[in-house]
């Protein structure tokens, strides 16, 4: 027998979740202010399947997530915004 596919629930963690809602996403408020090490610790603790990075040093962070944590990560295009899963 084959394992049944699990239901995937896309989520967004941002301080903007207090003000806005995103269609098709579960959003929960989390401050967007953290240092590099704190971001890596959060990603590791949350055990995601895929990570999308944005703002600031998004390429460097995505690369560190791939190298240090062995997770799939990629930066969102600058100015392109989030297009969905």
C-alpha positions in Angstrom: 0.0 0.0 0.0 1.0 3.6 -0.6 0.8 6.3 2.1 -2.1 8.6 1.6 -1.2 12.2 0.8 -1.3 14.6 3.7 -3.3 17.8 3.6 -1.0 20.7 3.2 -2.0 24.1 4.8 0.0 27.0 3.5 0.7 29.6 6.2 2.2 33.0 6.5 3.9 34.4 9.6 4.1 38.2 9.6 3.3 41.2 11.7 1.0 42.3 9.0 -1.4 39.4 9.8 -2.9 41.7 12.5 -4.1 44.1 9.7 -4.7 42.0 6.7 -6.1 38.6 5.6 -4.8 36.5 2.8 -7.0 34.4 0.6 -6.1 30.8 0.8 -3.5 31.3 3.5 -3.6 30.9 7.3 -1.8 34.0 8.6 -0.7 34.5 12.1 1.0 37.5 13.7 4.7 37.2 14.3 7.1 40.1 14.4 9.1 40.6 11.3 12.1 41.8 13.4 14.6 39.2 14.2 18.4 38.8 13.7 19.9 36.2 11.3 20.5 33.6 14.0 17.0 34.0 15.4 15.5 33.5 11.9 17.5 30.3 11.4 16.4 29.0 14.8 12.8 29.8 14.0 12.9 28.0 10.7 14.6 25.0 12.3 12.0 24.8 15.1 9.0 25.2 12.8 10.1 22.2 10.6 8.8 23.5 7.3 8.8 21.6 4.0 9.6 24.7 2.0 10.8 28.2 3.0 10.3 31.4 0.9 12.4 34.4 2.0 11.8 38.0 1.3 13.2 41.5 2.0 16.7 42.5 2.8 19.2 39.6 2.5 16.6 37.1 1.2 19.1 35.3 -1.1 21.7 34.9 1.6 19.1 33.7 4.1 17.7 31.2 1.6 21.2 29.9 0.9 22.0 29.5 4.6 18.7 27.7 5.2 19.6 25.2 2.4 23.2 24.8 3.6 22.9 24.8 7.4 19.5 23.2 7.8 19.2 21.1 4.7 15.8 22.5 3.8 14.3 23.6 0.6 14.4 27.4 0.5 14.3 30.1 -2.2 14.0 33.9 -2.2 10.8 35.5 -3.6 11.5 37.8 -6.6 12.1 41.4 -5.5 9.0 43.5 -6.2 7.2 40.5 -7.5 5.4 39.7 -4.3 3.9 36.4 -3.3 2.2 34.5 -6.1 0.8 31.6 -4.0 1.7 27.9 -3.7 
